[in-house]
Amino acid sequence: MSGSVSNNNGRRKLFQTSHLFHLLFWVMYAVFMILEMQGYTIKRGFVFVLQPLLIYFALMALLVYGNTLLLIPLLLEKKKVVLYLTGIVLFIILYTYFRSLSQQYWDAIIWPDDLMAIQSYFQWNFIYAVWFLIISSMLFFTQKWSEQQKKVKSIEINQLKTELKYLRSQVNPHFLFNGLNTIYGNIDIRDQKARDILLQFSDLLRYSLYEADTDFVDLEKEALHLENYVGLQKARSNTNLNVELEINIENRSIQIAPLILIPFIENAFKFSAGDDDRPSNINIKLHQTGNRVHLQCSNSIEGHESGKGGIGLSNVKRRLELLYNDKHSLGISLRDGIYLVDLTIFV
């Protein structure tokens, strides 16, 4: 909840900063226009001035926001510099022409005996267009920079919070490992099976907490983790669950993302149909040749809805998309009560 409130406050501050930049720009433009149109005010009064003033504001808004909301995001930020410059020139020409046309019309009302050709207005209106485009672009990128700085600061704060949580969590694993060692020492030396199971569990825990806390690990370590997990599951399962594990790795030092394979194995054991009265099978094959890692895992299930998996399966699919976007293929099928996962990763 506190994280959500913090994010909302951050968005609110960015929103307020954005409005401040816009307000600053338009106040500056309003002051400029009022000073420029003093002759109108003296001749006809402020109410008359509002009519051309609104037109000039509309033309300037089209110029400024056409640049900051259209040309910069769609062209300049996507490195389409030539198209951006073409768009800017077009906007300047259109603004200069229509502003000059409007200015000629209102000047004719104020000074009917001193008419000027429309070309007479082009130079200054062109300069105004370029000048305010530069100012609006500077304000736009200043705002972007300010928002980016706030985002970077927010990310740094979140990283520090995550690191703090991680450091705090290290207390429990140390205590847990010490407890496991104590339990292991008190198990009767003749009960070798119990001691082996405890060792397997300890290795699983150590790998998950420490060795898997990197971007990539040796495939050999990942395979050993898989073996320990399967061994522990076999020890706690009933005798009607038949598990076959086949691992064939040519290069055990080849790197792979940690814990990327185990969710499929967990899913197989979780939804296996085995019970005391009916046998069930789980077949796992992990092969590596060259830069190709291939995992095939099949298990029998009770119903067609059982093998869908949960959040663990969704998370590993997302990890595969992020880490091996175009370097993996994942096939999941259900046929005749057999749930099959076929995963290939090119590392």
C-alpha atoms as one frame of an Amber mdcrd trajectory, in Angstrom:
protein
   0.000   0.000   0.000   2.817   2.423   0.898   4.497   1.722  -2.461   1.260
   2.573  -4.274   0.892   5.826  -2.328   4.515   6.721  -3.105   3.985   6.083
  -6.833   0.819   8.203  -6.818   2.655  11.044  -5.092   5.434  10.814  -7.676
   2.973  10.972 -10.563   1.195  13.918  -8.923   4.464  15.832  -8.586   5.351
  15.173 -12.232   1.871  16.366 -13.233   2.289  19.551 -11.189   5.767  20.185
 -12.649   4.422  19.757 -16.181   1.655  22.292 -15.544   4.171  24.719 -14.060
   6.271  24.662 -17.243   3.188  25.266 -19.411   1.961  28.083 -17.169   5.389
  29.719 -17.247   5.436  29.668 -21.040   1.944  31.110 -21.490   2.430  33.837
 -18.884   5.572  34.891 -20.733   3.705  34.904 -24.049   0.750  36.839 -22.584
   3.068  39.554 -21.258   4.785  39.739 -24.647   1.471  40.065 -26.536   0.018
  42.702 -24.184   3.112  44.841 -24.624   3.006  44.374 -28.407  -0.679  45.305
 -28.636  -0.579  48.501 -26.570  -1.651  50.471 -29.657  -4.849  48.394 -29.912
  -5.623  48.997 -26.243  -5.139  52.746 -26.530  -7.312  53.021 -29.655 -10.190
  50.614 -28.843  -9.803  49.399 -25.263  -8.939  46.052 -23.687 -12.218  44.327
 -24.652 -11.451  44.833 -28.345  -7.931  43.510 -27.807  -9.310  40.191 -26.538
 -10.500  39.214 -30.039  -7.143  39.278 -31.858  -5.430  38.109 -28.667  -7.451
  34.870 -28.626  -6.647  34.263 -32.308  -2.927  34.809 -31.721  -3.039  32.477
 -28.694  -4.735  29.800 -30.799  -2.138  30.112 -33.577   0.729  29.979 -31.060
  -0.833  26.965 -29.323  -1.023  25.107 -32.648   2.613  25.988 -33.325   3.936
  25.070 -29.881   1.904  21.922 -29.223   2.238  20.777 -32.806   5.980  20.778
 -32.103   6.030  19.334 -28.558   3.152  16.856 -28.838   3.461  15.798 -32.477
   6.758  16.532 -34.187   9.191  15.883 -31.316   7.646  12.597 -30.013   6.805
  11.123 -33.420   9.793  12.310 -35.432  12.705  13.827 -33.502  12.755  11.255
 -30.667  12.650   8.488 -33.280  15.695   9.945 -35.058  13.700  11.072 -38.115
  15.552  14.373 -38.230  14.860  15.238 -41.885  11.110  14.725 -41.466  11.182
  16.708 -38.228  12.932  19.672 -39.863  10.492  19.503 -42.770   7.571  19.569
 -40.343   9.069  22.494 -38.418   9.541  24.538 -41.606   5.955  23.785 -42.643
   4.595  24.805 -39.230   6.610  28.048 -39.294   5.389  28.946 -42.781   1.749
  28.280 -41.900   2.007  30.202 -38.622   3.758  33.151 -40.296   1.171  33.385
 -43.070  -1.985  33.104 -40.926  -0.602  35.319 -38.169   0.325  37.968 -40.758
  -3.096  37.687 -42.400  -4.840  38.136 -39.064  -2.567  40.981 -38.039  -3.214
  42.797 -41.350  -6.975  42.494 -40.776  -6.922  43.930 -37.244  -4.442  46.671
 -38.125  -6.752  47.755 -40.954  -9.538  48.230 -38.412  -7.350  50.265 -36.075
  -5.461  52.224 -38.717  -7.614  52.230 -41.888  -5.584  55.062 -43.463  -2.256
  53.274 -43.035  -2.762  49.919 -44.734   0.251  47.589 -45.083   0.873  44.707
 -47.463   0.767  41.244 -45.920   4.434  40.702 -46.831   5.351  43.505 -44.437
   4.377  41.300 -41.502   6.267  38.179 -42.583   9.706  39.023 -41.202   8.727
  39.661 -37.583   6.155  36.889 -37.446   8.747  34.489 -38.830  11.180  35.561
 -36.104   8.446  35.173 -33.461   7.680  31.647 -34.698  11.328  30.561 -34.571
  11.915  32.231 -31.194   8.908  30.676 -29.460   9.608  27.287 -31.018  13.086
  27.407 -29.488  11.697  28.434 -26.099   8.955  25.786 -26.147  11.472  23.093
 -27.182  13.805  24.117 -24.363  10.931  23.955 -21.864   9.872  20.575 -23.276
  13.325  19.019 -22.891  13.809  20.655 -19.486  10.553  19.063 -18.373  11.644
  15.706 -19.824  14.965  15.957 -18.017  13.223  16.821 -14.746  10.864  13.856
 -15.105  13.773  11.555 -15.965  15.714  12.704 -12.896  12.722  12.007 -10.674
  12.328   8.545 -12.215  16.026   7.772 -11.716  15.784   8.907  -8.108  12.685
   6.762  -7.586  14.459   3.720  -9.090  17.480   4.281  -6.850  15.244   4.480
  -3.769  13.423   1.275  -4.762  16.768  -0.477  -5.321  17.954   0.563  -1.876
  14.720  -0.719  -0.339  15.084  -4.023  -2.192  18.702  -4.356  -1.078  17.696
  -3.640   2.503  14.973  -6.304   2.389  17.468  -8.753   0.890  20.038  -8.065
   3.635  17.379  -8.528   6.286  16.302 -11.823   4.722  19.836 -13.202   5.061
  19.337 -13.625   8.791  16.755 -16.368   8.346  18.708 -18.518   5.825  21.747
 -18.583   8.125  19.573 -19.635  11.014  17.846 -22.224   8.810  21.113 -23.781
   7.619  22.421 -23.960  11.173  19.187 -25.673  12.151  19.499 -28.176   9.295
  23.053 -29.009  10.339  21.848 -29.609  13.886  19.045 -31.898  12.653  21.475
 -33.773  10.394  23.850 -34.350  13.308  21.046 -35.774  15.446  19.702 -38.223
  12.869  20.746 -41.771  13.651  23.788 -42.587  11.536  22.092 -45.864  10.555
  19.230 -43.930   8.946  21.223 -43.027   5.837  18.124 -42.353   3.738  16.921
 -39.594   6.062  20.403 -38.056   6.119  20.580 -38.123   2.299  17.150 -36.490
   1.971  18.165 -33.743   4.366  21.356 -33.136   2.398  19.373 -32.911  -0.839
  17.010 -30.411   0.736  19.921 -28.380   2.070  21.538 -28.292  -1.401  18.257
 -27.186  -2.982  17.909 -24.400  -0.476  21.529 -23.251  -0.815  21.311 -23.152
  -4.608  18.062 -21.189  -4.630  19.263 -18.646  -2.067  22.874 -18.139  -3.036
  24.137 -19.723  -6.256  21.055 -18.768  -8.313  21.370 -15.109  -7.307  23.160
 -14.256 -10.592  22.107 -13.562 -14.161  23.511 -16.851 -15.479  24.915 -20.080
 -14.028  26.696 -23.139 -15.403  24.285 -25.635 -16.892  25.958 -28.288 -14.744
  24.799 -26.523 -11.573  21.286 -26.143 -12.928  21.224 -29.849 -13.845  22.457
 -30.832 -10.370  19.747 -28.694  -8.815  17.207 -30.467 -11.008  18.572 -33.880
  -9.920  18.356 -32.949  -6.245  14.794 -31.734  -6.665  13.714 -34.908  -8.453
  15.471 -37.046  -5.835  13.691 -35.255  -3.004  10.319 -35.555  -4.722  10.828
 -39.267  -5.374  11.643 -39.815  -1.702   8.431 -38.159  -0.544   6.138 -39.645
  -3.214   4.213 -42.901  -3.072   5.498 -46.027  -4.759   3.016 -45.756  -7.648
   4.803 -42.690  -9.013   7.389 -43.719 -11.578   9.966 -41.031 -12.320  12.537
 -41.252 -15.082  15.265 -38.655 -15.346  17.740 -38.524 -18.212  20.452 -35.869
 -18.406  22.947 -35.688 -21.244  25.176 -32.595 -21.303  28.168 -32.149 -23.604
  29.437 -28.856 -22.181  28.663 -28.526 -18.478  30.108 -25.015 -18.248  27.681
 -23.578 -20.787  25.664 -20.741 -19.217  21.925 -20.603 -18.685  19.537 -18.441
 -16.671  19.148 -19.921 -13.166  15.918 -21.669 -12.168  14.579 -21.431 -15.731
  13.932 -25.190 -16.031  12.740 -26.179 -12.561   9.203 -24.632 -12.755   8.253
 -27.152 -15.462   9.492 -30.020 -13.273   7.654 -28.631 -10.250   4.518 -28.411
 -12.355   4.863 -32.078 -13.379   5.069 -33.282  -9.777   2.339 -30.899  -8.628
  -0.243 -32.113 -11.138   0.809 -35.731 -11.465  -2.133 -38.135 -11.257  -0.372
 -40.711  -9.115  -2.056 -42.020  -5.952  -2.014 -45.182  -3.856  -4.312 -47.071
  -6.251  -3.228 -45.856  -9.676   0.308 -45.638 -11.135   1.580 -42.441 -12.712
   4.609 -41.549 -14.791   6.885 -38.539 -15.009   9.537 -38.511 -17.731  12.206
 -35.819 -17.789  14.913 -35.463 -20.422  17.525 -32.716 -20.442  19.907 -32.720
 -23.398  22.508 -30.171 -24.475  24.395 -30.157 -27.763  26.307 -27.148 -29.076
  24.344 -24.028 -28.143  21.056 -25.939 -27.871  19.522 -26.886 -24.527  16.487
 -29.124 -24.833  14.119 -30.031 -22.001  11.261 -32.458 -22.448   9.008 -33.195
 -19.501   5.820 -35.255 -19.543   3.462 -36.365 -16.813   0.061 -37.992 -16.570
  -2.684 -35.833 -15.121  -6.152 -36.411 -13.763  -8.080 -33.777 -15.704  -7.557
 -31.429 -18.609  -7.615 -28.393 -16.335  -5.021 -29.718 -13.928  -1.945 -29.189
 -16.042  -2.356 -25.482 -16.626  -0.045 -24.606 -13.763  -0.131 -21.428 -11.756
   1.836 -18.270 -11.262   5.156 -20.157 -11.387   4.504 -21.290 -14.942   3.370
 -17.816 -15.979   6.503 -16.290 -14.470   8.883 -18.672 -16.248   7.155 -17.966
 -19.586   7.667 -14.265 -18.989  11.321 -14.838 -18.066  11.831 -16.794 -21.272
  10.364 -13.919 -23.284  12.655 -11.405 -21.587  15.884 -13.437 -21.530  15.522
 -15.563 -24.676  13.065 -13.567 -26.749  13.869 -14.995 -30.183  16.162 -17.730
 -28.912  13.711 -20.228 -27.504  10.701 -22.304 -28.438   8.164 -23.621 -25.955
   5.504 -26.147 -26.762   2.905 -27.292 -24.232   0.326 -29.887 -25.137  -2.222
 -32.151 -23.488  -3.235 -35.372 -25.159  -4.744 -38.594 -23.813  -4.108 -37.549
 -20.221  -0.428 -36.742 -20.845   0.812 -33.226 -20.251   3.927 -32.532 -22.318
   6.357 -29.636 -22.152   8.936 -29.272 -24.914  11.397 -26.434 -24.386  14.409
 -25.536 -26.516  16.764 -22.707 -25.559  19.630 -21.456 -27.724  22.310 -20.081
 -25.441
